[in-house]
Amino acid sequence: MIERIKTALARCGITMWRINENVEETAELFFVKKQLDTRRSKDVRKYGVTVFRDVENPEGEKPSRGFTSVQLISSMDDGQIDRELQGAYYAAQFAANPYFDLPDPVQAPMVEKTGELAEAPLAQSAGKMVKALFAADVHQDAFVNSAELFVSRSSHRILSSEGTDVSYTDAKVKGEFVVQCKEPEDVEMHNIYEYNELDGEALSAKVAEALTFVRDRARAQKVLKSGKYDLVLSGNQVATVLSYYEDRSAAHMVYPKYSTWQLGEAVQGETGSERLDITLRATDPYSEEGIPMADLPLLEGGALQAYHGANRFCRYLGVKPTGLYEKLSCANGTLPFEELKKGPCLWAVTFSDFQMDVMSGHFGGEIRLAYLIEDGKAIPVTGGSVNGSILDAQKNLTFSTERYLTARYDGPYAVRMKDISIAGAGE
């Protein structure tokens, strides 16, 4: 199929292009409570083709460069492929950007992922993760209502008109589950998970925590008053807050001046708390553009060490293209979690939708469950919302020594912030 596409590109007069071949084999399991309801397997092969087109500018300036992408499948005949490529090439002239060099060519042998998840049969890996998923589901009052599990193994090849030809393999496990508690109030909570390794221990711990949270949500009270609290966030919410630093340092934010951060700048500002040490992790050996990827120190002691991003915007900034990262790692952590959440504070554990606004630095969401910790007691509460600003909160951050690991985050399990505005639900 790749040779058919290359021949079609030449036939259509397209000289600048990139082909992304993605092959994925997946085992999918769907459960109602602990009973397997549906089992599916998929074997999908996709071809993404990006075509580039230069548009001449007057007075000898460098041409503008546009690009568009299409998806092709092997069942298409030559005429269909030609029409898709010609349509993309025609559209590319209307998506012209300032000129940029294409990624430097790279040729290398296939990089194969190792480890049990990458090497074992999919059914075997799925079986182990199913066992881990239901290991903590042993209670009568709170239980896993439904669950989905996807184990995938994939291979990727990237070719370009500039001479790039690289490939690698990958493997992932991901899914979701719903926990439920019927008394004294019928409550359900939705959870998602994703791992790059066969981490059954992490999944079991996540399910056990979710069962505790849904049980406490069922008996939570609406007694939270509005005011400023020391706020403790944990799990995925910590990753969401820290994503601010990744997003603000991205080349596509810096080049148009949505972000004014400069290399070497103390972007955390003045702080008497832990200074941030953040690294972007390369989960794949190459980006989808064929750029070799490596771990990238982002913040050291709260100071910006690098810009990062896709080829085009890195070229505009005059920095080495890094590719797009999918995982953030934070090295901070000074207090055990039990010490971190000593009262008075509010430990907010689940939200209807927790978000970080990269433009303003505001974060927050509606609280589904939190623990109001005072005088040695932890009272489950619900209702109200968090409305904080990382620009204020970053002056006083304290992280737990306990760690939290997913496919997209490796860092402290929890963070404590001072004087965060909370809109309460109580009188």
SULRA-V180400 format. One record per residue. N is the residue number from 0. RES is the residue in one letter. SS is DSSP state (H for helix, E for strand, C for the rest). PSI is psi in degrees with one decimal (* if undefined). Layout:
{{N & RES & SS & PSI} {N & RES & SS & PSI}}
This chain:
{{0 & M & C & -38.3} {1 & I & H & -41.4} {2 & E & H & -35.8} {3 & R & H & -41.8} {4 & I & H & -43.8} {5 & K & H & -39.7} {6 & T & H & -41.3} {7 & A & H & -38.4} {8 & L & H & -44.4} {9 & A & H & -40.6} {10 & R & H & -32.1} {11 & C & C & 1.6} {12 & G & C & 24.5} {13 & I & C & 118.0} {14 & T & C & -17.2} {15 & M & C & 121.5} {16 & W & E & 165.7} {17 & R & E & 137.5} {18 & I & E & 129.8} {19 & N & E & 110.5} {20 & E & E & 124.0} {21 & N & E & 121.4} {22 & V & E & 126.6} {23 & E & E & 130.9} {24 & E & E & 128.1} {25 & T & E & 138.4} {26 & A & E & 125.2} {27 & E & E & 130.3} {28 & L & E & 137.0} {29 & F & E & 128.1} {30 & F & E & 143.0} {31 & V & E & 113.9} {32 & K & C & -125.4} {33 & K & C & 3.7} {34 & Q & E & 130.2} {35 & L & E & 121.0} {36 & D & E & -43.2} {37 & T & E & 139.9} {38 & R & E & 130.4} {39 & R & E & 152.3} {40 & S & E & 144.1} {41 & K & E & 147.6} {42 & D & E & 101.4} {43 & V & E & 135.5} {44 & R & E & 123.5} {45 & K & E & 150.0} {46 & Y & E & 112.7} {47 & G & E & 129.5} {48 & V & E & 124.6} {49 & T & E & 126.3} {50 & V & E & 142.3} {51 & F & E & 146.3} {52 & R & E & 130.5} {53 & D & E & 140.2} {54 & V & E & 118.7} {55 & E & C & 141.7} {56 & N & C & 156.8} {57 & P & C & 164.4} {58 & E & C & 32.5} {59 & G & C & 11.2} {60 & E & C & 159.3} {61 & K & C & 144.8} {62 & P & C & 155.7} {63 & S & E & 153.2} {64 & R & E & 118.3} {65 & G & E & 162.2} {66 & F & E & 149.6} {67 & T & E & 162.7} {68 & S & E & 150.1} {69 & V & E & 158.0} {70 & Q & E & 130.6} {71 & L & E & 152.5} {72 & I & C & 156.2} {73 & S & C & -18.8} {74 & S & C & -10.7} {75 & M & C & 142.0} {76 & D & C & 174.1} {77 & D & H & -36.8} {78 & G & H & -41.0} {79 & Q & H & -42.6} {80 & I & H & -45.1} {81 & D & H & -44.5} {82 & R & H & -39.2} {83 & E & H & -44.9} {84 & L & H & -41.2} {85 & Q & H & -39.3} {86 & G & H & -40.9} {87 & A & H & -41.5} {88 & Y & H & -38.0} {89 & Y & H & -44.2} {90 & A & H & -28.3} {91 & A & H & -28.6} {92 & Q & H & -20.7} {93 & F & H & 2.6} {94 & A & H & 38.6} {95 & A & E & 138.0} {96 & N & E & 165.1} {97 & P & C & 147.1} {98 & Y & C & 142.5} {99 & F & C & 144.9} {100 & D & C & 144.5} {101 & L & C & 162.7} {102 & P & C & 145.3} {103 & D & C & 143.3} {104 & P & C & 142.7} {105 & V & C & 132.9} {106 & Q & E & 130.3} {107 & A & C & 156.6} {108 & P & C & 161.8} {109 & M & C & 138.7} {110 & V & E & 115.3} {111 & E & C & 129.3} {112 & K & C & 140.3} {113 & T & C & 171.7} {114 & G & C & 166.7} {115 & E & H & -43.8} {116 & L & H & -36.1} {117 & A & H & -24.0} {118 & E & H & -28.2} {119 & A & C & 156.8} {120 & P & C & 143.5} {121 & L & H & -40.3} {122 & A & H & -36.4} {123 & Q & H & -44.7} {124 & S & H & -40.9} {125 & A & H & -41.1} {126 & G & H & -41.1} {127 & K & H & -40.9} {128 & M & H & -31.6} {129 & V & H & -44.0} {130 & K & H & -41.9} {131 & A & H & -38.5} {132 & L & H & -40.5} {133 & F & H & 3.4} {134 & A & C & -35.9} {135 & A & C & -2.6} {136 & D & C & 74.0} {137 & V & C & 10.1} {138 & H & C & 156.9} {139 & Q & C & -35.8} {140 & D & C & -19.6} {141 & A & E & 136.3} {142 & F & E & 164.9} {143 & V & E & 115.7} {144 & N & E & -42.1} {145 & S & E & 159.7} {146 & A & E & 151.7} {147 & E & E & 140.5} {148 & L & E & 129.7} {149 & F & E & 121.6} {150 & V & E & 125.4} {151 & S & E & 149.0} {152 & R & E & 134.8} {153 & S & E & 158.9} {154 & S & E & 146.3} {155 & H & E & 135.0} {156 & R & E & 137.1} {157 & I & E & 123.2} {158 & L & E & 150.0} {159 & S & E & 161.1} {160 & S & C & -18.8} {161 & E & C & -13.1} {162 & G & C & 1.8} {163 & T & C & 137.2} {164 & D & E & 94.5} {165 & V & E & 159.5} {166 & S & E & 158.2} {167 & Y & E & 164.0} {168 & T & E & 158.6} {169 & D & E & 165.7} {170 & A & E & 143.3} {171 & K & E & 156.4} {172 & V & E & 132.5} {173 & K & E & 170.3} {174 & G & E & -161.4} {175 & E & E & 160.4} {176 & F & E & 153.6} {177 & V & E & 126.2} {178 & V & E & 150.6} {179 & Q & E & 143.6} {180 & C & E & 128.6} {181 & K & C & -18.9} {182 & E & C & 143.5} {183 & P & C & -9.1} {184 & E & C & 138.7} {185 & D & C & 113.4} {186 & V & E & 140.1} {187 & E & E & 147.6} {188 & M & E & 133.9} {189 & H & E & 136.7} {190 & N & E & 144.3} {191 & I & E & 156.7} {192 & Y & E & 154.2} {193 & E & E & 130.4} {194 & Y & E & 148.9} {195 & N & C & -7.5} {196 & E & C & 171.5} {197 & L & C & 76.3} {198 & D & C & 75.4} {199 & G & H & -33.4} {200 & E & H & -43.3} {201 & A & H & -39.5} {202 & L & H & -42.3} {203 & S & H & -42.5} {204 & A & H & -37.8} {205 & K & H & -42.0} {206 & V & H & -43.1} {207 & A & H & -43.1} {208 & E & H & -42.5} {209 & A & H & -37.5} {210 & L & H & -39.0} {211 & T & H & -44.6} {212 & F & H & -42.2} {213 & V & H & -33.5} {214 & R & H & -44.2} {215 & D & H & -33.0} {216 & R & H & -34.8} {217 & A & H & -24.5} {218 & R & C & 10.8} {219 & A & C & 152.3} {220 & Q & E & 154.4} {221 & K & C & 72.0} {222 & V & C & 4.1} {223 & L & C & 126.1} {224 & K & C & 151.4} {225 & S & C & 147.3} {226 & G & E & -168.1} {227 & K & E & 134.4} {228 & Y & E & 153.9} {229 & D & E & 118.8} {230 & L & E & 132.4} {231 & V & E & 125.4} {232 & L & E & 151.4} {233 & S & E & 164.6} {234 & G & C & -132.5} {235 & N & H & -25.4} {236 & Q & H & -32.1} {237 & V & H & -44.1} {238 & A & H & -39.0} {239 & T & H & -42.9} {240 & V & H & -44.8} {241 & L & H & -18.9} {242 & S & H & -18.2} {243 & Y & H & -42.6} {244 & Y & H & -35.1} {245 & E & H & -44.5} {246 & D & H & -40.2} {247 & R & H & -21.6} {248 & S & C & 3.1} {249 & A & E & 141.5} {250 & A & H & -34.2} {251 & H & H & -12.4} {252 & M & H & -35.6} {253 & V & H & -42.5} {254 & Y & C & -46.9} {255 & P & C & 5.7} {256 & K & C & 24.9} {257 & Y & C & -30.4} {258 & S & C & 135.9} {259 & T & C & 14.6} {260 & W & C & 139.8} {261 & Q & C & 147.1} {262 & L & C & 134.2} {263 & G & C & -10.5} {264 & E & C & 141.9} {265 & A & C & 81.5} {266 & V & C & -15.8} {267 & Q & C & -11.8} {268 & G & C & -166.3} {269 & E & C & 132.8} {270 & T & C & 144.7} {271 & G & C & 8.3} {272 & S & C & -159.7} {273 & E & C & 132.1} {274 & R & C & 136.8} {275 & L & C & 135.5} {276 & D & C & 106.0} {277 & I & E & 137.0} {278 & T & E & 138.7} {279 & L & E & 127.5} {280 & R & E & 135.9} {281 & A & C & 104.7} {282 & T & C & -16.6} {283 & D & C & 150.9} {284 & P & C & -22.7} {285 & Y & E & 148.3} {286 & S & C & 172.7} {287 & E & C & -14.6} {288 & E & C & -1.4} {289 & G & C & 18.4} {290 & I & C & 125.3} {291 & P & E & 133.6} {292 & M & C & 144.4} {293 & A & C & 158.3} {294 & D & C & 139.1} {295 & L & E & 110.8} {296 & P & E & 125.1} {297 & L & E & -52.7} {298 & L & E & 136.4} {299 & E & E & 120.0} {300 & G & C & 30.4} {301 & G & C & 2.3} {302 & A & E & 141.8} {303 & L & E & 128.3} {304 & Q & C & -20.4} {305 & A & C & 153.6} {306 & Y & C & 160.2} {307 & H & E & 157.1} {308 & G & E & -169.3} {309 & A & C & 164.8} {310 & N & H & -48.7} {311 & R & H & -51.4} {312 & F & H & -32.2} {313 & C & H & -39.4} {314 & R & H & -42.8} {315 & Y & H & -36.0} {316 & L & H & -10.8} {317 & G & C & 26.3} {318 & V & C & 161.9} {319 & K & C & 127.2} {320 & P & C & 136.7} {321 & T & C & -20.0} {322 & G & E & 168.8} {323 & L & C & 128.8} {324 & Y & C & 151.0} {325 & E & C & -3.2} {326 & K & E & 135.2} {327 & L & E & 137.4} {328 & S & E & 132.7} {329 & C & E & 128.0} {330 & A & C & -2.6} {331 & N & C & 163.2} {332 & G & C & 113.8} {333 & T & C & -21.2} {334 & L & E & 136.9} {335 & P & C & 147.6} {336 & F & H & -37.9} {337 & E & H & -33.9} {338 & E & H & -38.9} {339 & L & H & -38.1} {340 & K & C & 20.6} {341 & K & C & 138.7} {342 & G & C & 172.5} {343 & P & C & 135.6} {344 & C & E & 170.9} {345 & L & E & 116.7} {346 & W & E & 103.2} {347 & A & E & 118.6} {348 & V & E & -32.6} {349 & T & E & 145.5} {350 & F & E & 157.4} {351 & S & C & -40.4} {352 & D & C & 104.2} {353 & F & C & 127.6} {354 & Q & E & 155.9} {355 & M & E & 125.5} {356 & D & C & 108.6} {357 & V & C & -25.5} {358 & M & C & -42.9} {359 & S & C & -21.5} {360 & G & C & 4.2} {361 & H & E & 141.4} {362 & F & E & 157.3} {363 & G & E & -174.5} {364 & G & E & 170.0} {365 & E & E & 131.0} {366 & I & E & 125.2} {367 & R & E & -39.2} {368 & L & E & 133.1} {369 & A & E & 162.6} {370 & Y & E & 119.2} {371 & L & E & 110.5} {372 & I & E & 112.8} {373 & E & E & 140.4} {374 & D & C & 40.3} {375 & G & C & 4.8} {376 & K & E & 146.0} {377 & A & E & 109.9} {378 & I & E & 119.9} {379 & P & E & 129.0} {380 & V & E & 157.6} {381 & T & C & 163.6} {382 & G & C & 167.1} {383 & G & C & -176.9} {384 & S & E & 155.2} {385 & V & E & 136.1} {386 & N & E & 92.2} {387 & G & E & 167.9} {388 & S & E & 125.6} {389 & I & H & -24.9} {390 & L & H & -31.7} {391 & D & H & -43.6} {392 & A & H & -31.1} {393 & Q & C & -12.0} {394 & K & C & -21.1} {395 & N & C & 79.7} {396 & L & E & 132.2} {397 & T & E & 126.8} {398 & F & E & 153.1} {399 & S & E & 154.0} {400 & T & C & -26.0} {401 & E & C & 145.9} {402 & R & E & 160.6} {403 & Y & E & 129.1} {404 & L & E & 126.6} {405 & T & C & -175.8} {406 & A & C & -20.6} {407 & R & C & 0.5} {408 & Y & E & 138.2} {409 & D & E & 103.7} {410 & G & E & -167.2} {411 & P & E & 144.8} {412 & Y & C & -33.8} {413 & A & E & 157.4} {414 & V & E & 143.9} {415 & R & E & 134.4} {416 & M & E & 149.1} {417 & K & E & 144.0} {418 & D & E & 56.7} {419 & I & E & 135.5} {420 & S & E & 129.0} {421 & I & E & 125.8} {422 & A & E & 115.1} {423 & G & C & 168.9} {424 & A & C & -8.6} {425 & G & C & 174.4} {426 & E & C & *}}
